[in-house]
Amino acid sequence: MDVLLRECGKHRVLRQGTDVLDVTLNQDLTADECVQLLVARNEFTLGLPYFLVVCRLGAFERISMAAGRVLADAPDHRPQGIVFVDAGFRARTVAGMVIRSAGLFVRHRPLFHFSSTEDDAQMWLEKARQQLCAETQRPSSGA
């Protein structure tokens, strides 16, 4: 499989395997960088019924209000699981608020988890993958 890598300003998106995006956020996230990250997400996950994200926040400091609006205006309605690695208290607080508020506008509430180790993150991703696979293979109920 080809490795897909995109640099988005100070940030990076790497597709691992077929269903995992590895995102590294550094310092501040601007609206322009957020748009670039979302374009990469859309290109790297095109055609997938669900996807998983490893979001590395060790050097992340803050998200601009404009970038927050970009995220709010670009919900992805596919089921997804996100594990945050190396997130300090401030990053955990911001990430949790962003995920919870984004969940108000999508059909599938994102699964998310905070991890301090790579092993824990990988174990959580595997459990999330199994759950999302099961959800996306279930016949949808008629409404």
Backbone hydrogen bonds in HBPLUS format (Angstrom, degrees):
<---DONOR---> <-ACCEPTOR-->    atom                        ^
c    i                          cat <-CA-CA->   ^        H-A-AA   ^      H-
h    n   atom  resd res      DA  || num        DHA   H-A  angle D-A-AA Bond
n    s   type  num  typ     dist DA aas  dist angle  dist       angle   num
A0015-ARG N   A0004-LEU O   2.87 MM  11  5.30 159.8  1.91 151.0 157.3     1
A0006-ARG N   A0013-VAL O   2.81 MM   7  5.23 154.2  1.87 155.6 162.1     2
A0013-VAL N   A0006-ARG O   2.90 MM   7  5.23 156.9  1.95 152.6 159.8     3
A0008-CYS N   A0011-HIS O   2.81 MM   3  5.02 171.1  1.82 138.1 141.0     4
A0011-HIS N   A0008-CYS O   3.11 MM   3  5.02 163.2  2.14 117.2 118.5     5
A0012-ARG N   A0024-THR O   3.05 MM  12  5.20 156.5  2.11 143.6 150.0     6
A0024-THR N   A0012-ARG O   2.91 MM  12  5.20 160.7  1.95 147.1 153.1     7
A0014-LEU N   A0022-ASP O   2.89 MM   8  5.00 149.7  1.98 135.1 145.1     8
A0022-ASP N   A0014-LEU O   2.66 MM   8  5.00 170.1  1.67 158.3 162.0     9
A0016-GLN N   A0020-VAL O   2.71 MM   4  5.14 161.9  1.74 152.9 158.9    10
A0020-VAL N   A0016-GLN O   3.32 MM   4  5.14 145.4  2.44 160.1 162.1    11
A0052-LEU N   A0019-ASP O   2.79 MM  33  5.94 162.8  1.82 167.1 173.0    12
A0021-LEU N   A0052-LEU O   2.83 MM  31  6.24 158.8  1.88 149.2 154.5    13
A0054-VAL N   A0021-LEU O   2.78 MM  33  6.19 161.7  1.81 161.4 167.3    14
A0023-VAL N   A0054-VAL O   2.71 MM  31  5.99 163.6  1.74 166.6 172.5    15
A0056-ARG N   A0023-VAL O   2.69 MM  33  6.06 166.6  1.71 169.0 171.3    16
A0025-LEU N   A0056-ARG O   3.07 MM  31  6.22 170.7  2.08 166.2 166.6    17
A0027-GLN N   A0059-ALA O   2.72 MM  32  5.72 161.1  1.75 127.2 128.8    18
A0061-GLU N   A0027-GLN O   2.82 MM  34  4.67 170.9  1.83 124.0 120.9    19
A0029-LEU N   A0062-ARG O   2.88 MM  33  6.37 147.0  1.99 149.2 160.0    20
A0064-SER N   A0029-LEU O   3.06 MM  35  6.14 173.9  2.06 164.8 163.5    21
A0034-CYS N   A0030-THR O   2.90 MM   4  6.09 151.1  1.98 146.1 155.1    22
A0035-VAL N   A0031-ALA O   2.92 MM   4  6.23 153.7  1.99 151.1 157.4    23
A0036-GLN N   A0032-ASP O   3.06 MM   4  6.39 158.7  2.11 147.3 152.8    24
A0037-LEU N   A0033-GLU O   2.89 MM   4  6.19 155.0  1.96 149.4 156.2    25
A0038-LEU N   A0034-CYS O   2.94 MM   4  6.19 157.4  1.99 150.2 156.1    26
A0039-VAL N   A0035-VAL O   2.94 MM   4  6.20 153.9  2.00 151.2 158.3    27
A0040-ALA N   A0036-GLN O   3.03 MM   4  6.29 161.7  2.07 147.8 152.4    28
A0041-ARG N   A0037-LEU O   2.85 MM   4  6.14 160.3  1.89 148.7 154.7    29
A0042-ASN N   A0038-LEU O   2.91 MM   4  6.12 164.7  1.94 149.3 152.7    30
A0043-GLU N   A0039-VAL O   2.94 MM   4  6.17 160.6  1.98 152.3 157.7    31
A0044-PHE N   A0040-ALA O   2.80 MM   4  5.86 169.1  1.82 159.8 163.0    32
A0045-THR N   A0041-ARG O   3.01 MM   4  5.97 135.3  2.21 145.2 154.8    33
A0048-LEU N   A0045-THR O   3.00 MM   3  5.52 166.4  2.02 139.2 140.3    34
A0051-PHE N   A0079-PRO O   3.28 MM  28  6.92 143.3  2.43 144.2 154.5    35
A0081-GLY N   A0051-PHE O   3.18 MM  30  6.72 146.9  2.29 142.9 152.5    36
A0053-VAL N   A0081-GLY O   2.78 MM  28  6.21 147.1  1.89 155.8 165.6    37
A0083-VAL N   A0053-VAL O   2.84 MM  30  6.26 164.5  1.87 166.6 169.8    38
A0055-CYS N   A0083-VAL O   2.84 MM  28  6.11 170.1  1.85 157.9 161.4    39
A0085-VAL N   A0055-CYS O   2.90 MM  30  6.10 161.2  1.94 144.7 149.8    40
A0057-LEU N   A0085-VAL O   2.99 MM  28  6.13 172.4  1.99 171.4 171.7    41
A0060-PHE N   A0057-LEU O   3.10 MM   3  4.89 157.6  2.15 102.8 109.8    42
A0068-GLY N   A0064-SER O   2.97 MM   4  6.31 152.6  2.05 148.3 156.4    43
A0069-ARG N   A0065-MET O   2.99 MM   4  6.34 147.9  2.09 146.1 154.4    44
A0070-VAL N   A0066-ALA O   3.01 MM   4  6.36 151.0  2.10 144.5 152.5    45
A0071-LEU N   A0067-ALA O   2.98 MM   4  6.32 161.4  2.02 152.8 156.5    46
A0072-ALA N   A0068-GLY O   2.98 MM   4  6.20 158.6  2.02 145.6 151.8    47
A0073-ASP N   A0069-ARG O   2.94 MM   4  6.09 143.4  2.08 145.6 154.9    48
A0074-ALA N   A0071-LEU O   3.17 MM   3  5.27 162.7  2.20 105.9 111.1    49
A0111-LEU N   A0080-GLN O   3.00 MM  31  6.36 160.9  2.03 157.1 156.8    50
A0082-ILE N   A0111-LEU O   2.84 MM  29  6.18 155.1  1.90 143.3 150.2    51
A0113-HIS N   A0082-ILE O   3.00 MM  31  6.52 139.6  2.17 152.9 161.1    52
A0084-PHE N   A0113-HIS O   2.82 MM  29  6.24 162.5  1.85 163.2 166.6    53
A0115-SER N   A0084-PHE O   2.78 MM  31  6.00 167.4  1.79 173.9 172.1    54
A0086-ASP N   A0115-SER O   3.20 MM  29  6.67 144.5  2.33 156.4 166.8    55
A0092-ARG N   A0088-GLY O   2.84 MM   4  6.04 160.4  1.88 159.5 165.6    56
A0093-THR N   A0089-PHE O   2.94 MM   4  6.14 159.0  1.99 151.7 157.4    57
A0094-VAL N   A0090-ARG O   2.96 MM   4  6.22 168.8  1.97 155.1 157.6    58
A0095-ALA N   A0091-ALA O   2.82 MM   4  5.86 168.3  1.84 151.0 155.1    59
A0096-GLY N   A0092-ARG O   2.89 MM   4  5.87 161.8  1.92 144.7 150.4    60
A0097-MET N   A0093-THR O   3.07 MM   4  6.25 158.4  2.12 146.3 151.9    61
A0098-VAL N   A0094-VAL O   2.91 MM   4  6.16 162.9  1.94 156.3 161.2    62
A0099-ILE N   A0095-ALA O   2.92 MM   4  6.09 169.4  1.93 157.1 159.6    63
A0100-ARG N   A0096-GLY O   2.96 MM   4  6.04 165.9  1.98 147.5 152.0    64
A0101-SER N   A0097-MET O   2.94 MM   4  6.01 163.7  1.96 149.3 154.0    65
A0102-ALA N   A0098-VAL O   2.86 MM   4  5.94 155.4  1.92 147.2 154.8    66
A0103-GLY N   A0099-ILE O   2.92 MM   4  6.04 145.6  2.04 144.1 153.4    67
A0104-LEU N   A0101-SER O   3.16 MM   3  5.43 154.1  2.23 104.1 111.8    68
A0105-PHE N   A0102-ALA O   3.04 MM   3  5.69 161.1  2.08 119.3 124.7    69
A0121-ALA N   A0117-THR O   3.09 MM   4  6.32 158.5  2.14 143.9 150.2    70
A0122-GLN N   A0118-GLU O   2.92 MM   4  6.19 158.7  1.97 152.9 157.9    71
A0123-MET N   A0119-ASP O   2.99 MM   4  6.25 157.9  2.04 150.4 156.4    72
A0124-TRP N   A0120-ASP O   2.93 MM   4  6.14 161.9  1.97 152.4 157.3    73
A0125-LEU N   A0121-ALA O   2.90 MM   4  6.13 157.5  1.95 148.5 155.1    74
A0126-GLU N   A0122-GLN O   3.09 MM   4  6.32 156.4  2.15 145.6 150.8    75
A0127-LYS N   A0123-MET O   3.17 MM   4  6.50 159.8  2.22 149.0 153.8    76
A0128-ALA N   A0124-TRP O   2.86 MM   4  6.10 162.9  1.89 155.9 161.2    77
A0129-ARG N   A0125-LEU O   2.78 MM   4  5.95 155.5  1.84 149.9 156.9    78
A0130-GLN N   A0126-GLU O   3.07 MM   4  6.32 161.1  2.11 147.9 151.7    79
A0131-GLN N   A0127-LYS O   3.04 MM   4  6.32 161.4  2.08 149.9 154.8    80
A0132-LEU N   A0128-ALA O   2.82 MM   4  6.02 166.7  1.84 157.0 160.6    81
A0133-CYS N   A0129-ARG O   2.83 MM   4  5.93 157.7  1.88 151.2 157.6    82
A0134-ALA N   A0130-GLN O   3.06 MM   4  6.21 161.6  2.10 144.8 149.7    83
A0135-GLU N   A0131-GLN O   2.94 MM   4  6.21 157.1  1.99 147.5 154.2    84
A0136-THR N   A0132-LEU O   2.92 MM   4  6.07 158.1  1.97 148.8 154.0    85
A0137-GLN N   A0133-CYS O   3.06 MM   4  6.15 127.3  2.35 141.1 153.8    86
A0137-GLN N   A0134-ALA O   3.33 MM   3  5.26 140.6  2.50  94.1 104.9    87
